[in-house]
Amino acid sequence: MTKSKTPLFEVIRDGRVLMSTDHKSCIYPNEILLSMQAAGYKFRMEGKAWRPEKLEKKPNTVKVGRRTK
C-alpha cells in the first residue's frame, strides 16, 4: 500500500476539505485568505494547521509642511 501525498495547501470548513492544491500559484492572495478566515474557514499547509499573515495597517498620515511667507 502506498502513502497518499499530502497536498501543499488545503481550505477546510466544517471538517470538509473544500479546496486543495499542490501548486503555489493556486493559493489565494493573503487578503482573500484573511477574509475567508474571518468567515470561519481554516487552512492547512503541508498537512499542518496554518494561518495567513495579518496585514499591518498603515496609519493614514498626511505630511503637512509649514507655510512660508
CHARMM-style PDB file with segment names, atoms N, HN, CA, C and O in Angstrom:
ATOM      1  N   MET     1       0.845  -1.169   0.000  1.00  0.00      PROA
ATOM      2  CA  MET     1       0.000   0.000   0.000  1.00  0.00      PROA
ATOM      3  C   MET     1       0.901   1.246   0.000  1.00  0.00      PROA
ATOM      4  O   MET     1       1.853   1.320   0.776  1.00  0.00      PROA
ATOM      5  N   THR     2       0.609   2.199  -0.846  1.00  0.00      PROA
ATOM      6  HN  THR     2      -0.165   2.139  -1.476  1.00  0.00      PROA
ATOM      7  CA  THR     2       1.404   3.420  -0.921  1.00  0.00      PROA
ATOM      8  C   THR     2       0.729   4.534  -0.143  1.00  0.00      PROA
ATOM      9  O   THR     2      -0.496   4.596  -0.041  1.00  0.00      PROA
ATOM     10  N   LYS     3       1.555   5.409   0.399  1.00  0.00      PROA
ATOM     11  HN  LYS     3       2.550   5.359   0.316  1.00  0.00      PROA
ATOM     12  CA  LYS     3       1.050   6.559   1.139  1.00  0.00      PROA
ATOM     13  C   LYS     3       0.590   7.620   0.161  1.00  0.00      PROA
ATOM     14  O   LYS     3       1.270   7.894  -0.828  1.00  0.00      PROA
ATOM     15  N   SER     4      -0.558   8.220   0.429  1.00  0.00      PROA
ATOM     16  HN  SER     4      -1.111   7.998   1.232  1.00  0.00      PROA
ATOM     17  CA  SER     4      -1.004   9.299  -0.447  1.00  0.00      PROA
ATOM     18  C   SER     4      -0.239  10.570  -0.088  1.00  0.00      PROA
ATOM     19  O   SER     4       0.073  10.812   1.078  1.00  0.00      PROA
ATOM     20  N   LYS     5       0.052  11.358  -1.084  1.00  0.00      PROA
ATOM     21  HN  LYS     5      -0.202  11.160  -2.031  1.00  0.00      PROA
ATOM     22  CA  LYS     5       0.809  12.589  -0.883  1.00  0.00      PROA
ATOM     23  C   LYS     5      -0.071  13.644  -0.227  1.00  0.00      PROA
ATOM     24  O   LYS     5      -1.233  13.813  -0.598  1.00  0.00      PROA
ATOM     25  N   THR     6       0.487  14.350   0.748  1.00  0.00      PROA
ATOM     26  HN  THR     6       1.431  14.213   1.049  1.00  0.00      PROA
ATOM     27  CA  THR     6      -0.225  15.439   1.406  1.00  0.00      PROA
ATOM     28  C   THR     6      -0.205  16.656   0.491  1.00  0.00      PROA
ATOM     29  O   THR     6       0.860  17.047   0.012  1.00  0.00      PROA
ATOM     30  N   PRO     7      -1.364  17.262   0.239  1.00  0.00      PROA
ATOM     31  CA  PRO     7      -1.386  18.458  -0.611  1.00  0.00      PROA
ATOM     32  C   PRO     7      -0.601  19.605   0.033  1.00  0.00      PROA
ATOM     33  O   PRO     7      -0.458  19.671   1.254  1.00  0.00      PROA
ATOM     34  N   LEU     8      -0.103  20.493  -0.807  1.00  0.00      PROA
ATOM     35  HN  LEU     8      -0.219  20.439  -1.799  1.00  0.00      PROA
ATOM     36  CA  LEU     8       0.627  21.660  -0.325  1.00  0.00      PROA
ATOM     37  C   LEU     8      -0.278  22.556   0.503  1.00  0.00      PROA
ATOM     38  O   LEU     8       0.131  23.040   1.558  1.00  0.00      PROA
ATOM     39  N   PHE     9      -1.510  22.786   0.039  1.00  0.00      PROA
ATOM     40  HN  PHE     9      -1.843  22.393  -0.818  1.00  0.00      PROA
ATOM     41  CA  PHE     9      -2.413  23.741   0.680  1.00  0.00      PROA
ATOM     42  C   PHE     9      -3.836  23.224   0.620  1.00  0.00      PROA
ATOM     43  O   PHE     9      -4.262  22.678  -0.397  1.00  0.00      PROA
ATOM     44  N   GLU    10      -4.585  23.399   1.729  1.00  0.00      PROA
ATOM     45  HN  GLU    10      -4.239  23.843   2.555  1.00  0.00      PROA
ATOM     46  CA  GLU    10      -5.983  22.978   1.790  1.00  0.00      PROA
ATOM     47  C   GLU    10      -6.830  24.048   2.472  1.00  0.00      PROA
ATOM     48  O   GLU    10      -6.374  24.727   3.392  1.00  0.00      PROA
ATOM     49  N   VAL    11      -8.063  24.186   2.008  1.00  0.00      PROA
ATOM     50  HN  VAL    11      -8.433  23.634   1.260  1.00  0.00      PROA
ATOM     51  CA  VAL    11      -9.058  25.051   2.636  1.00  0.00      PROA
ATOM     52  C   VAL    11     -10.107  24.130   3.246  1.00  0.00      PROA
ATOM     53  O   VAL    11     -10.633  23.243   2.574  1.00  0.00      PROA
ATOM     54  N   ILE    12     -10.410  24.347   4.540  1.00  0.00      PROA
ATOM     55  HN  ILE    12      -9.982  25.067   5.087  1.00  0.00      PROA
ATOM     56  CA  ILE    12     -11.295  23.445   5.275  1.00  0.00      PROA
ATOM     57  C   ILE    12     -12.404  24.243   5.951  1.00  0.00      PROA
ATOM     58  O   ILE    12     -12.175  25.334   6.472  1.00  0.00      PROA
ATOM     59  N   ARG    13     -13.599  23.681   5.932  1.00  0.00      PROA
ATOM     60  HN  ARG    13     -13.785  22.794   5.509  1.00  0.00      PROA
ATOM     61  CA  ARG    13     -14.720  24.273   6.678  1.00  0.00      PROA
ATOM     62  C   ARG    13     -15.614  23.136   7.136  1.00  0.00      PROA
ATOM     63  O   ARG    13     -15.938  22.239   6.357  1.00  0.00      PROA
ATOM     64  N   ASP    14     -16.007  23.174   8.385  1.00  0.00      PROA
ATOM     65  HN  ASP    14     -15.744  23.902   9.017  1.00  0.00      PROA
ATOM     66  CA  ASP    14     -16.863  22.140   8.982  1.00  0.00      PROA
ATOM     67  C   ASP    14     -16.270  20.743   8.803  1.00  0.00      PROA
ATOM     68  O   ASP    14     -16.998  19.770   8.605  1.00  0.00      PROA
ATOM     69  N   GLY    15     -14.927  20.656   8.876  1.00  0.00      PROA
ATOM     70  HN  GLY    15     -14.336  21.446   9.037  1.00  0.00      PROA
ATOM     71  CA  GLY    15     -14.250  19.365   8.789  1.00  0.00      PROA
ATOM     72  C   GLY    15     -14.107  18.799   7.384  1.00  0.00      PROA
ATOM     73  O   GLY    15     -13.566  17.707   7.212  1.00  0.00      PROA
ATOM     74  N   ARG    16     -14.581  19.521   6.383  1.00  0.00      PROA
ATOM     75  HN  ARG    16     -15.020  20.409   6.522  1.00  0.00      PROA
ATOM     76  CA  ARG    16     -14.504  19.051   4.996  1.00  0.00      PROA
ATOM     77  C   ARG    16     -13.480  19.859   4.216  1.00  0.00      PROA
ATOM     78  O   ARG    16     -13.415  21.081   4.349  1.00  0.00      PROA
ATOM     79  N   VAL    17     -12.684  19.183   3.409  1.00  0.00      PROA
ATOM     80  HN  VAL    17     -12.736  18.190   3.302  1.00  0.00      PROA
ATOM     81  CA  VAL    17     -11.725  19.873   2.542  1.00  0.00      PROA
ATOM     82  C   VAL    17     -12.500  20.394   1.341  1.00  0.00      PROA
ATOM     83  O   VAL    17     -13.087  19.621   0.583  1.00  0.00      PROA
ATOM     84  N   LEU    18     -12.497  21.713   1.175  1.00  0.00      PROA
ATOM     85  HN  LEU    18     -12.020  22.341   1.790  1.00  0.00      PROA
ATOM     86  CA  LEU    18     -13.234  22.333   0.078  1.00  0.00      PROA
ATOM     87  C   LEU    18     -12.344  22.632  -1.122  1.00  0.00      PROA
ATOM     88  O   LEU    18     -12.818  22.721  -2.254  1.00  0.00      PROA
ATOM     89  N   MET    19     -11.047  22.786  -0.860  1.00  0.00      PROA
ATOM     90  HN  MET    19     -10.662  22.713   0.060  1.00  0.00      PROA
ATOM     91  CA  MET    19     -10.105  23.084  -1.937  1.00  0.00      PROA
ATOM     92  C   MET    19      -8.740  22.589  -1.516  1.00  0.00      PROA
ATOM     93  O   MET    19      -8.359  22.725  -0.354  1.00  0.00      PROA
ATOM     94  N   SER    20      -7.998  22.014  -2.452  1.00  0.00      PROA
ATOM     95  HN  SER    20      -8.307  21.903  -3.396  1.00  0.00      PROA
ATOM     96  CA  SER    20      -6.618  21.632  -2.179  1.00  0.00      PROA
ATOM     97  C   SER    20      -5.816  21.794  -3.467  1.00  0.00      PROA
ATOM     98  O   SER    20      -6.345  21.677  -4.572  1.00  0.00      PROA
ATOM     99  N   THR    21      -4.520  22.066  -3.290  1.00  0.00      PROA
ATOM    100  HN  THR    21      -4.090  22.161  -2.392  1.00  0.00      PROA
ATOM    101  CA  THR    21      -3.648  22.246  -4.439  1.00  0.00      PROA
ATOM    102  C   THR    21      -2.215  21.876  -4.083  1.00  0.00      PROA
ATOM    103  O   THR    21      -1.819  21.899  -2.917  1.00  0.00      PROA
ATOM    104  N   ASP    22      -1.462  21.539  -5.098  1.00  0.00      PROA
ATOM    105  HN  ASP    22      -1.784  21.520  -6.044  1.00  0.00      PROA
ATOM    106  CA  ASP    22      -0.033  21.272  -4.948  1.00  0.00      PROA
ATOM    107  C   ASP    22       0.795  22.360  -5.607  1.00  0.00      PROA
ATOM    108  O   ASP    22       2.019  22.256  -5.674  1.00  0.00      PROA
ATOM    109  N   HSD    23       0.135  23.406  -6.094  1.00  0.00      PROA
ATOM    110  HN  HSD    23      -0.860  23.490  -6.039  1.00  0.00      PROA
ATOM    111  CA  HSD    23       0.823  24.471  -6.824  1.00  0.00      PROA
ATOM    112  C   HSD    23       0.723  25.794  -6.059  1.00  0.00      PROA
ATOM    113  O   HSD    23      -0.374  26.246  -5.731  1.00  0.00      PROA
ATOM    114  N   LYS    24       1.866  26.404  -5.782  1.00  0.00      PROA
ATOM    115  HN  LYS    24       2.757  26.036  -6.048  1.00  0.00      PROA
ATOM    116  CA  LYS    24       1.878  27.675  -5.049  1.00  0.00      PROA
ATOM    117  C   LYS    24       1.079  28.753  -5.771  1.00  0.00      PROA
ATOM    118  O   LYS    24       0.462  29.604  -5.129  1.00  0.00      PROA
ATOM    119  N   SER    25       1.087  28.723  -7.088  1.00  0.00      PROA
ATOM    120  HN  SER    25       1.588  28.032  -7.609  1.00  0.00      PROA
ATOM    121  CA  SER    25       0.399  29.760  -7.856  1.00  0.00      PROA
ATOM    122  C   SER    25      -1.121  29.695  -7.696  1.00  0.00      PROA
ATOM    123  O   SER    25      -1.818  30.643  -8.059  1.00  0.00      PROA
ATOM    124  N   CYS    26      -1.637  28.598  -7.162  1.00  0.00      PROA
ATOM    125  HN  CYS    26      -1.071  27.828  -6.868  1.00  0.00      PROA
ATOM    126  CA  CYS    26      -3.089  28.448  -6.991  1.00  0.00      PROA
ATOM    127  C   CYS    26      -3.572  28.864  -5.601  1.00  0.00      PROA
ATOM    128  O   CYS    26      -4.777  28.871  -5.348  1.00  0.00      PROA
ATOM    129  N   ILE    27      -2.657  29.208  -4.702  1.00  0.00      PROA
ATOM    130  HN  ILE    27      -1.678  29.202  -4.908  1.00  0.00      PROA
ATOM    131  CA  ILE    27      -3.047  29.636  -3.361  1.00  0.00      PROA
ATOM    132  C   ILE    27      -3.565  31.067  -3.444  1.00  0.00      PROA
ATOM    133  O   ILE    27      -2.960  31.927  -4.085  1.00  0.00      PROA
ATOM    134  N   TYR    28      -4.690  31.305  -2.788  1.00  0.00      PROA
ATOM    135  HN  TYR    28      -5.182  30.607  -2.267  1.00  0.00      PROA
ATOM    136  CA  TYR    28      -5.329  32.618  -2.836  1.00  0.00      PROA
ATOM    137  C   TYR    28      -4.427  33.708  -2.253  1.00  0.00      PROA
ATOM    138  O   TYR    28      -3.570  33.415  -1.419  1.00  0.00      PROA
ATOM    139  N   PRO    29      -4.609  34.956  -2.679  1.00  0.00      PROA
ATOM    140  CA  PRO    29      -3.856  36.076  -2.091  1.00  0.00      PROA
ATOM    141  C   PRO    29      -4.186  36.220  -0.596  1.00  0.00      PROA
ATOM    142  O   PRO    29      -5.261  35.828  -0.144  1.00  0.00      PROA
ATOM    143  N   ASN    30      -3.254  36.779   0.143  1.00  0.00      PROA
ATOM    144  HN  ASN    30      -2.380  37.098  -0.225  1.00  0.00      PROA
ATOM    145  CA  ASN    30      -3.386  36.916   1.596  1.00  0.00      PROA
ATOM    146  C   ASN    30      -4.652  37.666   2.001  1.00  0.00      PROA
ATOM    147  O   ASN    30      -5.284  37.301   2.992  1.00  0.00      PROA
ATOM    148  N   GLU    31      -5.035  38.698   1.264  1.00  0.00      PROA
ATOM    149  HN  GLU    31      -4.521  38.995   0.459  1.00  0.00      PROA
ATOM    150  CA  GLU    31      -6.232  39.475   1.601  1.00  0.00      PROA
ATOM    151  C   GLU    31      -7.474  38.589   1.569  1.00  0.00      PROA
ATOM    152  O   GLU    31      -8.344  38.710   2.432  1.00  0.00      PROA
ATOM    153  N   ILE    32      -7.561  37.712   0.592  1.00  0.00      PROA
ATOM    154  HN  ILE    32      -6.855  37.615  -0.109  1.00  0.00      PROA
ATOM    155  CA  ILE    32      -8.707  36.806   0.468  1.00  0.00      PROA
ATOM    156  C   ILE    32      -8.679  35.774   1.588  1.00  0.00      PROA
ATOM    157  O   ILE    32      -9.717  35.461   2.171  1.00  0.00      PROA
ATOM    158  N   LEU    33      -7.495  35.244   1.891  1.00  0.00      PROA
ATOM    159  HN  LEU    33      -6.652  35.498   1.417  1.00  0.00      PROA
ATOM    160  CA  LEU    33      -7.375  34.261   2.969  1.00  0.00      PROA
ATOM    161  C   LEU    33      -7.799  34.847   4.312  1.00  0.00      PROA
ATOM    162  O   LEU    33      -8.437  34.163   5.113  1.00  0.00      PROA
ATOM    163  N   LEU    34      -7.453  36.093   4.560  1.00  0.00      PROA
ATOM    164  HN  LEU    34      -6.935  36.649   3.909  1.00  0.00      PROA
ATOM    165  CA  LEU    34      -7.871  36.750   5.803  1.00  0.00      PROA
ATOM    166  C   LEU    34      -9.387  36.873   5.876  1.00  0.00      PROA
ATOM    167  O   LEU    34      -9.976  36.660   6.936  1.00  0.00      PROA
ATOM    168  N   SER    35     -10.022  37.215   4.762  1.00  0.00      PROA
ATOM    169  HN  SER    35      -9.544  37.389   3.901  1.00  0.00      PROA
ATOM    170  CA  SER    35     -11.487  37.313   4.724  1.00  0.00      PROA
ATOM    171  C   SER    35     -12.126  35.942   4.940  1.00  0.00      PROA
ATOM    172  O   SER    35     -13.126  35.816   5.648  1.00  0.00      PROA
ATOM    173  N   MET    36     -11.542  34.923   4.324  1.00  0.00      PROA
ATOM    174  HN  MET    36     -10.730  35.025   3.749  1.00  0.00      PROA
ATOM    175  CA  MET    36     -12.064  33.568   4.477  1.00  0.00      PROA
ATOM    176  C   MET    36     -11.917  33.100   5.924  1.00  0.00      PROA
ATOM    177  O   MET    36     -12.819  32.466   6.472  1.00  0.00      PROA
ATOM    178  N   GLN    37     -10.783  33.414   6.533  1.00  0.00      PROA
ATOM    179  HN  GLN    37     -10.051  33.930   6.088  1.00  0.00      PROA
ATOM    180  CA  GLN    37     -10.554  33.038   7.925  1.00  0.00      PROA
ATOM    181  C   GLN    37     -11.598  33.704   8.827  1.00  0.00      PROA
ATOM    182  O   GLN    37     -12.116  33.069   9.746  1.00  0.00      PROA
ATOM    183  N   ALA    38     -11.904  34.957   8.574  1.00  0.00      PROA
ATOM    184  HN  ALA    38     -11.484  35.473   7.828  1.00  0.00      PROA
ATOM    185  CA  ALA    38     -12.916  35.677   9.355  1.00  0.00      PROA
ATOM    186  C   ALA    38     -14.298  35.043   9.182  1.00  0.00      PROA
ATOM    187  O   ALA    38     -15.142  35.138  10.073  1.00  0.00      PROA
ATOM    188  N   ALA    39     -14.528  34.396   8.034  1.00  0.00      PROA
ATOM    189  HN  ALA    39     -13.843  34.319   7.310  1.00  0.00      PROA
ATOM    190  CA  ALA    39     -15.813  33.750   7.758  1.00  0.00      PROA
ATOM    191  C   ALA    39     -15.865  32.311   8.289  1.00  0.00      PROA
ATOM    192  O   ALA    39     -16.878  31.630   8.133  1.00  0.00      PROA
ATOM    193  N   GLY    40     -14.768  31.846   8.919  1.00  0.00      PROA
ATOM    194  HN  GLY    40     -13.944  32.399   9.045  1.00  0.00      PROA
ATOM    195  CA  GLY    40     -14.803  30.531   9.542  1.00  0.00      PROA
ATOM    196  C   GLY    40     -14.040  29.438   8.828  1.00  0.00      PROA
ATOM    197  O   GLY    40     -14.067  28.287   9.263  1.00  0.00      PROA
ATOM    198  N   TYR    41     -13.364  29.763   7.750  1.00  0.00      PROA
ATOM    199  HN  TYR    41     -13.341  30.698   7.396  1.00  0.00      PROA
ATOM    200  CA  TYR    41     -12.568  28.762   7.044  1.00  0.00      PROA
ATOM    201  C   TYR    41     -11.250  28.550   7.776  1.00  0.00      PROA
ATOM    202  O   TYR    41     -10.740  29.463   8.425  1.00  0.00      PROA
ATOM    203  N   LYS    42     -10.699  27.337   7.668  1.00  0.00      PROA
ATOM    204  HN  LYS    42     -11.113  26.595   7.141  1.00  0.00      PROA
ATOM    205  CA  LYS    42      -9.397  27.012   8.235  1.00  0.00      PROA
ATOM    206  C   LYS    42      -8.498  26.537   7.099  1.00  0.00      PROA
ATOM    207  O   LYS    42      -8.969  26.144   6.031  1.00  0.00      PROA
ATOM    208  N   PHE    43      -7.204  26.583   7.355  1.00  0.00      PROA
ATOM    209  HN  PHE    43      -6.821  26.902   8.222  1.00  0.00      PROA
ATOM    210  CA  PHE    43      -6.254  26.248   6.307  1.00  0.00      PROA
ATOM    211  C   PHE    43      -5.201  25.286   6.826  1.00  0.00      PROA
ATOM    212  O   PHE    43      -4.855  25.297   8.007  1.00  0.00      PROA
ATOM    213  N   ARG    44      -4.695  24.449   5.920  1.00  0.00      PROA
ATOM    214  HN  ARG    44      -4.976  24.439   4.960  1.00  0.00      PROA
ATOM    215  CA  ARG    44      -3.560  23.580   6.223  1.00  0.00      PROA
ATOM    216  C   ARG    44      -2.513  23.763   5.144  1.00  0.00      PROA
ATOM    217  O   ARG    44      -2.817  23.819   3.953  1.00  0.00      PROA
ATOM    218  N   MET    45      -1.263  23.854   5.595  1.00  0.00      PROA
ATOM    219  HN  MET    45      -1.016  23.808   6.562  1.00  0.00      PROA
ATOM    220  CA  MET    45      -0.124  23.952   4.682  1.00  0.00      PROA
ATOM    221  C   MET    45       0.736  22.724   4.964  1.00  0.00      PROA
ATOM    222  O   MET    45       1.239  22.547   6.074  1.00  0.00      PROA
ATOM    223  N   GLU    46       0.896  21.886   3.956  1.00  0.00      PROA
ATOM    224  HN  GLU    46       0.488  22.030   3.055  1.00  0.00      PROA
ATOM    225  CA  GLU    46       1.657  20.637   4.069  1.00  0.00      PROA
ATOM    226  C   GLU    46       1.164  19.787   5.235  1.00  0.00      PROA
ATOM    227  O   GLU    46       1.966  19.182   5.945  1.00  0.00      PROA
ATOM    228  N   GLY    47      -0.147  19.740   5.433  1.00  0.00      PROA
ATOM    229  HN  GLY    47      -0.798  20.232   4.855  1.00  0.00      PROA
ATOM    230  CA  GLY    47      -0.751  18.895   6.449  1.00  0.00      PROA
ATOM    231  C   GLY    47      -0.821  19.496   7.840  1.00  0.00      PROA
ATOM    232  O   GLY    47      -1.382  18.876   8.744  1.00  0.00      PROA
ATOM    233  N   LYS    48      -0.267  20.686   8.039  1.00  0.00      PROA
ATOM    234  HN  LYS    48       0.189  21.190   7.305  1.00  0.00      PROA
ATOM    235  CA  LYS    48      -0.265  21.316   9.363  1.00  0.00      PROA
ATOM    236  C   LYS    48      -1.152  22.554   9.354  1.00  0.00      PROA
ATOM    237  O   LYS    48      -1.240  23.259   8.349  1.00  0.00      PROA
ATOM    238  N   ALA    49      -1.810  22.815  10.490  1.00  0.00      PROA
ATOM    239  HN  ALA    49      -1.738  22.243  11.307  1.00  0.00      PROA
ATOM    240  CA  ALA    49      -2.654  23.999  10.604  1.00  0.00      PROA
ATOM    241  C   ALA    49      -1.837  25.240  10.264  1.00  0.00      PROA
ATOM    242  O   ALA    49      -0.675  25.360  10.651  1.00  0.00      PROA
ATOM    243  N   TRP    50      -2.461  26.157   9.538  1.00  0.00      PROA
ATOM    244  HN  TRP    50      -3.405  26.059   9.223  1.00  0.00      PROA
ATOM    245  CA  TRP    50      -1.752  27.350   9.057  1.00  0.00      PROA
ATOM    246  C   TRP    50      -2.690  28.540   9.089  1.00  0.00      PROA
ATOM    247  O   TRP    50      -3.885  28.401   8.828  1.00  0.00      PROA
ATOM    248  N   ARG    51      -2.150  29.717   9.409  1.00  0.00      PROA
ATOM    249  HN  ARG    51      -1.179  29.830   9.620  1.00  0.00      PROA
ATOM    250  CA  ARG    51      -2.935  30.962   9.409  1.00  0.00      PROA
ATOM    251  C   ARG    51      -2.255  31.979   8.500  1.00  0.00      PROA
ATOM    252  O   ARG    51      -1.027  32.066   8.466  1.00  0.00      PROA
ATOM    253  N   PRO    52      -3.049  32.745   7.766  1.00  0.00      PROA
ATOM    254  CA  PRO    52      -2.458  33.794   6.935  1.00  0.00      PROA
ATOM    255  C   PRO    52      -1.887  34.908   7.801  1.00  0.00      PROA
ATOM    256  O   PRO    52      -2.331  35.123   8.928  1.00  0.00      PROA
ATOM    257  N   GLU    53      -0.910  35.605   7.268  1.00  0.00      PROA
ATOM    258  HN  GLU    53      -0.549  35.430   6.352  1.00  0.00      PROA
ATOM    259  CA  GLU    53      -0.305  36.715   7.998  1.00  0.00      PROA
ATOM    260  C   GLU    53      -1.272  37.884   8.049  1.00  0.00      PROA
ATOM    261  O   GLU    53      -1.910  38.226   7.054  1.00  0.00      PROA
ATOM    262  N   LYS    54      -1.368  38.486   9.213  1.00  0.00      PROA
ATOM    263  HN  LYS    54      -0.849  38.208  10.022  1.00  0.00      PROA
ATOM    264  CA  LYS    54      -2.221  39.665   9.342  1.00  0.00      PROA
ATOM    265  C   LYS    54      -1.536  40.830   8.655  1.00  0.00      PROA
ATOM    266  O   LYS    54      -0.324  41.016   8.767  1.00  0.00      PROA
ATOM    267  N   LEU    55      -2.319  41.596   7.957  1.00  0.00      PROA
ATOM    268  HN  LEU    55      -3.303  41.445   7.867  1.00  0.00      PROA
ATOM    269  CA  LEU    55      -1.770  42.744   7.256  1.00  0.00      PROA
ATOM    270  C   LEU    55      -1.610  43.891   8.225  1.00  0.00      PROA
ATOM    271  O   LEU    55      -2.503  44.168   9.026  1.00  0.00      PROA
ATOM    272  N   GLU    56      -0.487  44.552   8.154  1.00  0.00      PROA
ATOM    273  HN  GLU    56       0.238  44.327   7.503  1.00  0.00      PROA
ATOM    274  CA  GLU    56      -0.264  45.713   9.014  1.00  0.00      PROA
ATOM    275  C   GLU    56      -0.998  46.902   8.430  1.00  0.00      PROA
ATOM    276  O   GLU    56      -0.871  47.218   7.247  1.00  0.00      PROA
ATOM    277  N   LYS    57      -1.767  47.552   9.283  1.00  0.00      PROA
ATOM    278  HN  LYS    57      -1.870  47.296  10.244  1.00  0.00      PROA
ATOM    279  CA  LYS    57      -2.479  48.739   8.827  1.00  0.00      PROA
ATOM    280  C   LYS    57      -1.557  49.930   8.966  1.00  0.00      PROA
ATOM    281  O   LYS    57      -1.039  50.212  10.046  1.00  0.00      PROA
ATOM    282  N   LYS    58      -1.363  50.612   7.879  1.00  0.00      PROA
ATOM    283  HN  LYS    58      -1.784  50.383   7.002  1.00  0.00      PROA
ATOM    284  CA  LYS    58      -0.549  51.815   7.910  1.00  0.00      PROA
ATOM    285  C   LYS    58      -1.442  52.988   8.265  1.00  0.00      PROA
ATOM    286  O   LYS    58      -2.500  53.169   7.662  1.00  0.00      PROA
ATOM    287  N   PRO    59      -1.034  53.773   9.222  1.00  0.00      PROA
ATOM    288  CA  PRO    59      -1.877  54.922   9.583  1.00  0.00      PROA
ATOM    289  C   PRO    59      -1.981  55.900   8.417  1.00  0.00      PROA
ATOM    290  O   PRO    59      -1.026  56.109   7.670  1.00  0.00      PROA
ATOM    291  N   ASN    60      -3.140  56.478   8.284  1.00  0.00      PROA
ATOM    292  HN  ASN    60      -3.916  56.308   8.891  1.00  0.00      PROA
ATOM    293  CA  ASN    60      -3.341  57.477   7.236  1.00  0.00      PROA
ATOM    294  C   ASN    60      -2.760  58.799   7.717  1.00  0.00      PROA
ATOM    295  O   ASN    60      -3.438  59.611   8.347  1.00  0.00      PROA
ATOM    296  N   THR    61      -1.524  58.981   7.409  1.00  0.00      PROA
ATOM    297  HN  THR    61      -0.974  58.321   6.897  1.00  0.00      PROA
ATOM    298  CA  THR    61      -0.868  60.217   7.829  1.00  0.00      PROA
ATOM    299  C   THR    61      -0.583  61.065   6.611  1.00  0.00      PROA
ATOM    300  O   THR    61      -0.194  60.571   5.552  1.00  0.00      PROA
ATOM    301  N   VAL    62      -0.780  62.311   6.788  1.00  0.00      PROA
ATOM    302  HN  VAL    62      -1.096  62.712   7.648  1.00  0.00      PROA
ATOM    303  CA  VAL    62      -0.509  63.263   5.716  1.00  0.00      PROA
ATOM    304  C   VAL    62       0.531  64.232   6.249  1.00  0.00      PROA
ATOM    305  O   VAL    62       0.337  64.859   7.291  1.00  0.00      PROA
ATOM    306  N   LYS    63       1.609  64.345   5.542  1.00  0.00      PROA
ATOM    307  HN  LYS    63       1.766  63.836   4.696  1.00  0.00      PROA
ATOM    308  CA  LYS    63       2.633  65.295   5.970  1.00  0.00      PROA
ATOM    309  C   LYS    63       2.221  66.680   5.501  1.00  0.00      PROA
ATOM    310  O   LYS    63       1.976  66.918   4.319  1.00  0.00      PROA
ATOM    311  N   VAL    64       2.154  67.572   6.457  1.00  0.00      PROA
ATOM    312  HN  VAL    64       2.352  67.379   7.418  1.00  0.00      PROA
ATOM    313  CA  VAL    64       1.777  68.937   6.140  1.00  0.00      PROA
ATOM    314  C   VAL    64       2.984  69.802   6.402  1.00  0.00      PROA
ATOM    315  O   VAL    64       3.501  69.852   7.518  1.00  0.00      PROA
ATOM    316  N   GLY    65       3.423  70.472   5.377  1.00  0.00      PROA
ATOM    317  HN  GLY    65       3.003  70.431   4.471  1.00  0.00      PROA
ATOM    318  CA  GLY    65       4.584  71.355   5.535  1.00  0.00      PROA
ATOM    319  C   GLY    65       4.164  72.702   6.098  1.00  0.00      PROA
ATOM    320  O   GLY    65       2.992  73.077   6.057  1.00  0.00      PROA
ATOM    321  N   ARG    66       5.122  73.403   6.610  1.00  0.00      PROA
ATOM    322  HN  ARG    66       6.074  73.099   6.643  1.00  0.00      PROA
ATOM    323  CA  ARG    66       4.855  74.749   7.127  1.00  0.00      PROA
ATOM    324  C   ARG    66       4.738  75.719   5.981  1.00  0.00      PROA
ATOM    325  O   ARG    66       5.444  75.612   4.978  1.00  0.00      PROA
ATOM    326  N   ARG    67       3.862  76.643   6.136  1.00  0.00      PROA
ATOM    327  HN  ARG    67       3.289  76.730   6.951  1.00  0.00      PROA
ATOM    328  CA  ARG    67       3.734  77.699   5.122  1.00  0.00      PROA
ATOM    329  C   ARG    67       4.836  78.721   5.304  1.00  0.00      PROA
ATOM    330  O   ARG    67       5.158  79.116   6.425  1.00  0.00      PROA
ATOM    331  N   THR    68       5.381  79.123   4.249  1.00  0.00      PROA
ATOM    332  HN  THR    68       5.120  78.802   3.338  1.00  0.00      PROA
ATOM    333  CA  THR    68       6.405  80.179   4.328  1.00  0.00      PROA
ATOM    334  C   THR    68       5.826  81.454   3.770  1.00  0.00      PROA
ATOM    335  O   THR    68       5.054  81.443   2.811  1.00  0.00      PROA
ATOM    336  N   LYS    69       6.205  82.537   4.376  1.00  0.00      PROA
ATOM    337  HN  LYS    69       6.832  82.546   5.154  1.00  0.00      PROA
ATOM    338  CA  LYS    69       5.693  83.833   3.910  1.00  0.00      PROA
ATOM    339  C   LYS    69       6.634  84.471   2.949  1.00  0.00      PROA
ATOM    340  OT1 LYS    69       6.364  85.566   2.456  1.00  0.00      PROA
TER     341      LYS     69
END
